[in-house]
Amino acid sequence: MLDTARWTVLAPLLQAATAGPDLLDATIRGLTPQAVAAEVVAETGEHDVRLDLVFDGVTTSHLRTDSDVVVTLGLADAVRGLYAGRPWSSLSVRTPDPEMDERGIAGWFADRKGVPQAVQGLLSALRPQRRDLGELAVELGTDKWGDLHWYTQHYERHFARLRTEPVRLLEIGIGGYDDPDRGGGSLRMWERFFPRGLVVGLDIAHKNVRGPRITTVRGDQSDAEFLDRLGRELGPFDIVIDDGSHLNDHVRTSFHALFPHVRSGGLYVVGPADRVLAFLGRAPGGHGRHVDRPAQVLCGWTEPRGDR
Ligand SMILES: C[S@@+](CC[C@H](N)C(=O)[O-])C[C@H]1O[C@@H](n2cnc3c(N)ncnc32)[C@H](O)[C@@H]1O
């Protein structure tokens, strides 16, 4: 039912990113350096620079392979930097050596114009800085912060302990409703917030949202059988967020079908908060005061059972 082929590479790679060098090397060998390099390149995006990745003495070239600006990095180092934010020990940068001609030093610098920006652009993509969730929400266009809701502060607080873990997150409701090219802001936000996270978005409408660690699924959150299958194929999840139809019946059905697929110690989040209060059988305390509502009402916690 679901296209999870890429997860067979990503899931073990994200697990091994914080492991010792021997285990990480063995994981890369098992997955094949080509498949791992493809994941690294998928994360970096386009850059006007050549990226050489080295593993077991073999170098493969990526991005702009005809460029004479070359960033060279060990593949394991790249994986550690990308998913675990670790500093590199194998980085080298080769840039063209401009001639010192009649233009003198000014000409020498002119020939290097754009090189530092190009190199730094790639390096920043290879080791993304940790950003605040509110900042990511505004940049990536989810309504979870600003305009409609002021939720990210609560998410940030509850998700902090999982931030560097290889989490699996499912969000019901990708956004954009019937427009296949709209929505996905929150999925991109979660992908960036959890550097080792695998993110699944579920929507009743077809969606064209793509991302290196994002998978989208089309389905109805009121279909319990479908949700159970989803949980068995892609779970267990560390986090489930219900931001779909917001209809109480749907919220209840989804909760009963998916909660068994939430890992011990995980989180099940239902939003907006007034729906949660209704869902829990309490009267909402008024509208338009989301920022004041305690975050706890957004979250259903599972008790850790010590199996993680
Ligand atoms: C509020 S938007 C989600 C916003 C998004 N999570 C964000 O933060 O950017 C709600 C989405 O839920 C989807 N939806 C509505 N009913 C649904 C259902 N029964 N099952 C799954 N998705 C549904 C809609 O198509 C819409 O794209």
The ligand as an SDF file (V2000), in Angstrom:
LIG
                    3D

 27 29  0  0  0  0  0  0  0  0999 V2000
   -5.7750   22.5370    8.9070 C   0  0  0  0  0  0  0  0  0  0  0  0
   -5.2230   21.6800    7.4710 S   0  0  0  0  0  0  0  0  0  0  0  0
   -3.6830   21.0120    8.0130 C   0  0  0  0  0  0  0  0  0  0  0  0
   -2.6190   22.0530    8.2170 C   0  0  0  0  0  0  0  0  0  0  0  0
   -1.2190   21.5100    8.3960 C   0  0  0  0  0  0  0  0  0  0  0  0
   -1.1570   20.4390    9.3670 N   0  0  0  0  0  0  0  0  0  0  0  0
   -0.2820   22.6330    8.8410 C   0  0  0  0  0  0  0  0  0  0  0  0
   -0.0400   22.8060   10.0500 O   0  0  0  0  0  0  0  0  0  0  0  0
    0.2330   23.3330    7.9490 O   0  0  0  0  0  0  0  0  0  0  0  0
   -6.3110   20.2930    7.4410 C   0  0  0  0  0  0  0  0  0  0  0  0
   -6.0600   19.2620    6.3400 C   0  0  0  0  0  0  0  0  0  0  0  0
   -6.7930   18.0820    6.7120 O   0  0  0  0  0  0  0  0  0  0  0  0
   -7.2600   17.4340    5.5450 C   0  0  0  0  0  0  0  0  0  0  0  0
   -8.4340   16.5890    5.8790 N   0  0  0  0  0  0  0  0  0  0  0  0
   -9.7310   16.9660    6.0250 C   0  0  0  0  0  0  0  0  0  0  0  0
  -10.5090   15.9040    6.3100 N   0  0  0  0  0  0  0  0  0  0  0  0
   -9.6900   14.8260    6.3570 C   0  0  0  0  0  0  0  0  0  0  0  0
   -9.9010   13.4300    6.5960 C   0  0  0  0  0  0  0  0  0  0  0  0
  -11.1240   12.9510    6.8350 N   0  0  0  0  0  0  0  0  0  0  0  0
   -8.8350   12.5980    6.5640 N   0  0  0  0  0  0  0  0  0  0  0  0
   -7.5910   13.0840    6.2970 C   0  0  0  0  0  0  0  0  0  0  0  0
   -7.3310   14.4020    6.0530 N   0  0  0  0  0  0  0  0  0  0  0  0
   -8.3620   15.2590    6.0850 C   0  0  0  0  0  0  0  0  0  0  0  0
   -7.5990   18.5830    4.6020 C   0  0  0  0  0  0  0  0  0  0  0  0
   -7.5860   18.1560    3.2430 O   0  0  0  0  0  0  0  0  0  0  0  0
   -6.5310   19.6330    4.9440 C   0  0  0  0  0  0  0  0  0  0  0  0
   -5.4740   19.5960    4.0030 O   0  0  0  0  0  0  0  0  0  0  0  0
  1  2  1  0
  2  3  1  0
  2 10  1  0
  3  4  1  0
  4  5  1  0
  5  6  1  0
  5  7  1  0
  7  8  2  0
  7  9  1  0
 10 11  1  0
 11 12  1  0
 11 26  1  0
 12 13  1  0
 13 14  1  0
 13 24  1  0
 14 15  1  0
 14 23  1  0
 15 16  2  0
 16 17  1  0
 17 18  1  0
 17 23  2  0
 18 19  1  0
 18 20  2  0
 20 21  1  0
 21 22  2  0
 22 23  1  0
 24 25  1  0
 24 26  1  0
 26 27  1  0
M  CHG  2   2   1   9  -1
M  END
$$$$
